[in-house]
Amino acid sequence: MKIKRLETKLLLAGIIVFTAIFFTILTGTHAAATANQEEIEKMRENYTELGIDKETGEKLIQKVLNGELLDSQKPEKLKGKKLTVDIKDKKGNYVEFDDGSRILLTFEEEKASEITALSASSASAGTVSNRSCGSGSGYTYCDVTARYQDMVWDIKFDAKVTKVSGGQAKISDVVNNKANLVLYSILSKQFGVVKARSDDKGPAKTRWQFQISHKDGSNSITRNLALYADSKSTYARLE
């Protein structure tokens, strides 16, 4: 009788161990399946482009695979941060965060020749590039691309910025929103003109609001890529 009881206990123990091993294998396979080699190589390509060293880049990749946000993707991390840039060479300017993640940086043009460090209030967590520009009687206009780019998210849209000499700036013709995401999917997106024209109270502003989700379902977040313009400057910011 005691032998049968012992056999039963051993059988139950074996079933429990087998179940635990099977569950571990199953969940491990699921985690690995969230990223294929092509996606991992894309992140490596992106962090190299941003000048991130290999050791830091691989740690950041693991962070993304675990479903964590990079510090560069948290707008609150920009607040109160001193942003040091090399004003001699605007190409490749970046903001680096505590975890080593980086974003491309642009800043207000009229201040570029005067400073070597930017406060959070004068820096923008994004870039604005002019595709084409022209002018008329008393005004100038540029077709621009607002963009946020780190090693995981590359988000952009086009717009027209018109500036009157010594006066207002206007944002119009907001089109061509695009998102190239690694390990994330777009759930929803919406354009909104917050303020079409600048005035004494602040710049003109438009934004692309998007909701994205990690492929493993670990998080779903909403962000805004905003474009600002006044008579003196044009800049973009992730909010």
C-alpha positions as CSV (number, residue, x, y, z in Angstrom):
1,M,0.0,0.0,0.0
2,K,2.8,2.3,0.9
3,I,4.6,1.5,-2.3
4,K,1.5,2.5,-4.3
5,R,1.2,5.8,-2.5
6,L,4.9,6.5,-3.2
7,E,4.4,5.7,-6.8
8,T,1.4,8.0,-7.0
9,K,3.4,10.8,-5.4
10,L,6.3,10.3,-7.8
11,L,3.9,10.3,-10.7
12,L,2.3,13.6,-9.5
13,A,5.7,15.1,-9.0
14,G,6.7,14.1,-12.5
15,I,3.6,15.7,-14.0
16,I,4.3,18.9,-12.1
17,V,7.9,19.1,-13.3
18,F,6.9,18.3,-16.9
19,T,4.2,20.9,-16.8
20,A,6.7,23.5,-15.5
21,I,9.3,22.7,-18.2
22,F,6.6,22.7,-20.9
23,F,5.3,26.1,-19.8
24,T,8.9,27.5,-19.7
25,I,9.6,26.3,-23.2
26,L,6.2,27.7,-24.4
27,T,6.6,31.1,-22.9
28,G,10.3,31.3,-24.0
29,T,9.3,30.5,-27.5
30,H,6.6,33.2,-27.5
31,A,9.1,35.8,-26.2
32,A,11.6,34.9,-28.9
33,A,8.9,35.0,-31.5
34,T,8.1,38.7,-30.9
35,A,11.2,39.7,-32.7
36,N,12.8,38.2,-35.8
37,Q,16.4,38.6,-36.8
38,E,15.6,41.2,-39.4
39,E,14.0,43.4,-36.7
40,I,16.9,43.0,-34.4
41,E,19.4,43.9,-37.2
42,K,17.3,47.0,-38.0
43,M,17.6,48.2,-34.4
44,R,21.4,47.6,-34.6
45,E,21.5,49.6,-37.8
46,N,19.6,52.4,-36.2
47,Y,21.7,52.6,-33.0
48,T,24.8,52.7,-35.1
49,E,23.4,55.6,-37.2
50,L,22.8,57.5,-33.9
51,G,26.4,56.9,-32.8
52,I,25.5,54.5,-29.9
53,D,28.2,52.1,-29.0
54,K,27.7,48.4,-29.4
55,E,27.5,47.5,-25.7
56,T,24.9,50.2,-24.9
57,G,23.0,49.4,-28.1
58,E,22.7,45.7,-27.3
59,K,21.4,46.6,-23.8
60,L,18.8,48.9,-25.3
61,I,17.7,46.2,-27.7
62,Q,17.2,43.8,-24.8
63,K,15.1,46.6,-23.1
64,V,12.9,46.9,-26.2
65,L,12.5,43.1,-26.4
66,N,11.4,43.1,-22.8
67,G,8.6,45.5,-23.7
68,E,10.2,48.5,-21.9
69,L,10.2,52.0,-23.2
70,L,13.5,53.7,-23.8
71,D,14.2,56.9,-21.9
72,S,14.2,58.7,-25.2
73,Q,10.5,57.8,-25.7
74,K,9.5,59.4,-22.4
75,P,8.8,63.1,-22.8
76,E,9.1,63.7,-19.1
77,K,12.8,62.7,-19.2
78,L,13.5,65.8,-21.3
79,K,12.2,68.2,-18.6
80,G,14.9,70.0,-16.7
81,K,17.6,68.3,-18.7
82,K,20.6,70.2,-20.0
83,L,21.2,69.3,-23.7
84,T,24.8,69.7,-24.8
85,V,25.3,69.9,-28.6
86,D,28.2,70.7,-30.9
87,I,27.0,73.9,-32.8
88,K,29.9,73.7,-35.2
89,D,28.4,70.7,-36.9
90,K,24.6,70.5,-36.9
91,K,24.6,67.1,-38.6
92,G,24.3,64.4,-36.1
93,N,23.3,66.5,-33.1
94,Y,21.5,64.4,-30.5
95,V,20.2,64.2,-27.0
96,E,21.5,61.3,-24.8
97,F,19.5,60.0,-21.9
98,D,20.4,58.1,-18.8
99,D,20.0,54.6,-20.3
100,G,22.1,55.6,-23.3
101,S,19.3,56.0,-25.8
102,R,19.4,59.0,-28.2
103,I,17.2,61.1,-30.4
104,L,18.2,63.4,-33.2
105,L,18.1,67.1,-32.1
106,T,17.2,70.4,-33.7
107,F,17.1,73.8,-32.0
108,E,16.0,77.3,-32.6
109,E,18.0,78.7,-35.5
110,E,18.5,82.2,-34.1
111,K,20.2,80.9,-31.0
112,A,22.5,78.4,-32.7
113,S,25.5,80.7,-33.0
114,E,25.2,82.0,-29.5
115,I,25.1,79.0,-27.2
116,T,26.7,75.6,-26.6
117,A,24.1,74.3,-24.2
118,L,20.3,74.3,-24.5
119,S,17.7,74.2,-21.7
120,A,14.7,71.9,-22.1
121,S,12.5,74.9,-22.9
122,S,14.6,75.9,-25.9
123,A,15.3,72.4,-27.2
124,S,13.1,70.3,-29.4
125,A,13.0,66.5,-29.3
126,G,12.8,66.1,-33.0
127,T,14.0,67.6,-36.3
128,V,12.5,69.8,-39.0
129,S,13.9,69.7,-42.5
130,N,13.1,72.0,-45.4
131,R,12.1,70.2,-48.6
132,S,11.6,73.4,-50.6
133,C,11.2,77.1,-49.9
134,G,10.0,80.2,-51.7
135,S,9.0,83.8,-51.0
136,G,6.5,86.4,-52.0
137,S,5.9,90.1,-51.2
138,G,6.6,90.3,-47.5
139,Y,6.5,86.6,-46.7
140,T,8.4,83.3,-47.0
141,Y,7.2,79.8,-47.0
142,C,8.8,76.3,-46.7
143,D,7.5,72.8,-47.2
144,V,8.9,71.0,-44.2
145,T,9.1,67.5,-42.7
146,A,8.7,67.2,-38.9
147,R,10.3,64.0,-37.6
148,Y,11.1,62.1,-34.4
149,Q,13.7,59.4,-34.7
150,D,15.3,57.1,-32.2
151,M,16.5,53.5,-32.7
152,V,12.9,52.1,-32.6
153,W,10.5,54.8,-33.7
154,D,10.8,56.9,-36.9
155,I,7.8,59.1,-37.2
156,K,7.2,62.0,-39.5
157,F,4.8,64.2,-41.4
158,D,4.9,67.1,-44.0
159,A,3.5,70.6,-43.6
160,K,3.8,74.1,-45.1
161,V,5.1,76.9,-42.8
162,T,4.4,80.4,-44.0
163,K,6.0,83.4,-42.2
164,V,5.2,87.1,-42.6
165,S,8.2,89.4,-42.2
166,G,8.1,90.6,-38.6
167,G,4.7,89.1,-38.0
168,Q,2.8,85.8,-37.8
169,A,3.6,82.3,-38.8
170,K,1.1,79.9,-40.2
171,I,1.1,76.1,-40.5
172,S,-1.0,74.5,-43.2
173,D,-1.2,71.6,-45.7
174,V,-0.4,68.9,-43.1
175,V,0.0,65.6,-45.1
176,N,2.0,62.4,-45.6
177,N,2.2,61.0,-42.1
178,K,4.5,58.0,-41.9
179,A,5.7,55.7,-39.2
180,N,8.5,53.1,-39.4
181,L,8.4,51.2,-36.2
182,V,10.5,48.2,-35.0
183,L,8.5,45.8,-32.7
184,Y,5.6,48.3,-32.5
185,S,2.3,48.5,-34.4
186,I,0.1,51.6,-35.0
187,L,-3.3,51.2,-33.4
188,S,-4.7,54.6,-34.3
189,K,-3.6,58.0,-35.5
190,Q,-5.2,61.5,-35.8
191,F,-4.1,64.9,-37.1
192,G,-5.1,68.0,-35.3
193,V,-4.4,71.7,-35.8
194,V,-4.1,73.0,-32.3
195,K,-3.4,76.6,-33.4
196,A,-3.2,77.6,-37.0
197,R,-1.4,81.0,-36.6
198,S,1.2,82.3,-34.1
199,D,0.4,85.3,-31.9
200,D,1.7,87.2,-28.9
201,K,0.8,84.3,-26.7
202,G,2.7,81.6,-28.5
203,P,3.6,79.8,-31.7
204,A,1.4,78.1,-34.2
205,K,1.0,74.3,-33.5
206,T,-0.2,71.2,-35.2
207,R,0.2,67.7,-34.0
208,W,0.0,64.1,-35.1
209,Q,-1.4,62.0,-32.3
210,F,-0.8,58.3,-32.6
211,Q,-1.4,55.2,-30.4
212,I,1.0,52.4,-30.7
213,S,1.4,49.0,-29.1
214,H,4.3,46.7,-28.5
215,K,4.0,43.4,-30.5
216,D,4.0,41.3,-27.4
217,G,1.1,43.3,-26.0
218,S,3.1,44.5,-23.0
219,N,2.2,48.2,-23.4
220,S,0.1,50.5,-25.4
221,I,0.9,54.2,-25.4
222,T,-0.3,57.5,-26.9
223,R,2.2,60.2,-28.1
224,N,2.0,63.4,-30.1
225,L,4.5,64.6,-32.7
226,A,4.0,68.3,-32.6
227,L,5.2,71.0,-35.1
228,Y,5.6,74.6,-33.8
229,A,6.3,77.8,-35.8
230,D,6.5,81.5,-35.1
231,S,8.1,84.3,-37.0
232,K,11.6,83.4,-35.8
233,S,11.8,79.6,-35.5
234,T,10.3,76.2,-36.5
235,Y,10.7,73.1,-34.4
236,A,9.3,69.7,-33.6
237,R,8.8,67.9,-30.3
238,L,7.6,64.5,-29.1
239,E,5.0,65.0,-26.4
